[in-house]
Amino acid sequence: MLAKFKKPKLFTKRTGIGLDIGSRKIKMLELKRDNNCLHLLKYGSISTAAGAVEAGCILEPESLGKEVGELSVRLGFKGKGLVSVISGPQVYIRNIIMPSMKKQELKEAVLFQATSFLPIPFEEAAMDIFPLREFEDEQGKKTEVFFVAVRRQQVENLELLCRIAGLKLAAVEIEPLAILRLNRFKKGGIKAFLSMGASRSCFFVFQDEILLFYRTLPFACTPFYHSADLIGGDNYSDTAVTEAGQDRKYEYILRDLVVELNRSIEYYNMQYPGISLESIIVYGGGTRLGSLYGILEGALGYKVESLEAFSNIVFPEKLSETAIEELKYDFPLALGLAARNLI
């Protein structure tokens, strides 16, 4: 989403590549649009080296760049443009109401205002704005602006990683915008999303296409993966992860998630008392946990449903059920990134 990157010629051919760098796995896939259908062309993943990525922060861009380069060669992506993501607690967003003014003046005014609330030094931040809507109140014409900032070092690390991998970083987005893109087939309403990853989770809420709320949660699914490693040995299986999540001795971990979600929902309701949540859509590797839905619905009082990320995607022929399961759980974010300019 950060405006410094130019759109590559790749997108004029109606194809797109998404790169999602997680703490356990790095995922890449390519989509092609054919009339009203999106076709999955290629996809692949590799394990992330221990300590190379933590809570969405890329800590070792050089070594990761070499590994991503090998994956891109295998998939035939070398030299192509792609979209990737900055995620985790280093993402700062806010919706700001400003007097109506020209776009350049608006951007300068918002960036000046950001010096008063950014939790990181202004000179260390990469920032962008996007006007959401125009309206008028008793004080005159106003513009609601979406503001996003990330640590500049993270953007630079991502650029370096892609350059070493022989890839062209065409655009950088934040996770909520990429995930909303997959849900545009269901128009309107209040949409709450819960991402459950190996080292981090996040909760965010949209009203139509306006991001109202975003919060990173101190919850991760790593304990379940560790249990799976013990069950399955060096090559953990998704089945082992599911079995670990169904073991009742791990329910206390999900209770921690319930506590954090309740705090986030209470904070959201304080900010938007007249805009009630309708349901919570969950996605990510943590949704393999068999007891997740029942525990969340019983404790939160909201309907909890899966993100149907691939329901409108045409798969390659003879794709195995195991491959489809991996795509369903591990690739929604990469899919949303690849779909930029296709949906």
WOKA-V842998 format. One record per helix or strand of 2 or more residues. SS is the DSSP state (hx for helix, st for strand). FROM is the first residue (numbers start at 1). TO is the last residue. If there is no record, write none. Layout:
BEGIN
{{SS	FROM	TO} {SS	FROM	TO}}
END
This chain:
BEGIN
{{hx	9	13} {st	15	21} {st	25	34} {st	37	47} {st	53	54} {st	57	58} {hx	61	75} {st	81	86} {st	91	99} {hx	103	114} {hx	122	124} {st	125	137} {st	140	151} {hx	152	165} {st	168	174} {hx	175	182} {st	190	196} {st	201	207} {st	210	217} {hx	222	232} {hx	238	246} {hx	248	271} {st	279	283} {hx	285	288} {hx	292	300} {st	303	306} {st	313	314} {hx	321	330} {hx	332	338}}
END
